[in-house]
Amino acid sequence: MKNYLLFATLIILVSCGLDKGSKVKADKVKPVVVTVNYPLYYFAGRIGGELIQLEYPIPADVDPAYWIPDDDDLEIYQSADIILANGANYAKWMNNVSLPSSRVVNTTSSVKEKYIALEDVATHSHGAEGEHEHTGYAFTTWLDFEIAAVQAQAVKDELVKKFPDNKEELEANYELLKKDILNLHKLMQDVALLLEYQPVIGSHPVYQYLAKAYSLNIQSVHFEPDEMPSDDQWKEFDGIMEHHPARIMFWEDEPMPGVKEILNKKEIKTVVFNPCSNKIYDLDFLEAMKKNINNLSKLE
C-alpha cells in the first residue's frame, strides 16, 4: 500500500511539473514595444503583428508631444524591450528621464537633414498639457509621407534585429505598409496641385512637413478648435492676412461654431486635416490620412 501511494504521488508530481512547463511555454511573454505617438504605434502594429506586445499609455485627449508620463507610465517605457521615438525633439519628456538607451530607436535618425528648424518661439497654453513652447524643430515628421515610410522602415529594421527568424514575414508586412504610405504620398501630391501655392492659414504650427513636402503656402497661428480666440489672437490673425490673404484654414479638428462663423464672414473656408498624433477613436492612421486628403480634395 505504501509503495502504491508513493508511486501515485510521483505520478502526480511529474504530471504537475509537465503541466506547469507546458503552460510556461504557451504563455511565453512577447517582447514589449512602446511608442511615443500614434503613427509609430500604427506602424509597429502593422509590421510586428502578433510577434509583439504593443503598449501605448498616452491618453487619447492629450498631445503626445507635450504629454508628461507619471511614475506608472514611465515604468512602462523603462521596462519595454523596444522604445520607438520620433526624433526631431518630439516627446520632450524623454530629455528629462532615464531610459535604457540601447532600447530607444530614433525612427528619423537617417533623415535628420530633413528636420525643419523653427524660426519663431511661441509660448501658449491649451488642453491638459498646459503652457508649453514651440521651439527647436518641427516634429510632425510623418506628415511628409516619404519620411513616414522611412520611419516605418526604422521600425521594421529594429524588429528584424529582434526576430531574425521572422525576417521574411516582417519584410512582407513592411512592404505592404510602405505601399499604403506611398499611396498617401501620391494622393497628397495630386491634391496639392489643386491648391496651386495659394495662401493657407494653419490653426496650429504642426503642418511644416506637410507644407514643405507638398509645396503648400501655409502660415500658422495658435488657435484651438474648442476655444474662442482672444481679441489679441484675432488681431494677430488679421495682421497675417494683410500679407498672406488666405481663403483656406487648416484645422486639427472641427472648430467651434462661433469661430467658424467669424471665419465665414472673413470668407475663409475651414478644412480639417488632423495630424493624427494621437488615436482617433473610429479611424486608424491610414483611414484618418485618407479622410484628411479627401477633405482637401473638396476645396474649390
Order of alpha helices (4+ residues) and beta strands (2+ residues): alpha-beta-alpha-beta-alpha-beta-beta-beta-beta-alpha-alpha-beta-alpha-beta-alpha-beta-alpha-beta-alpha
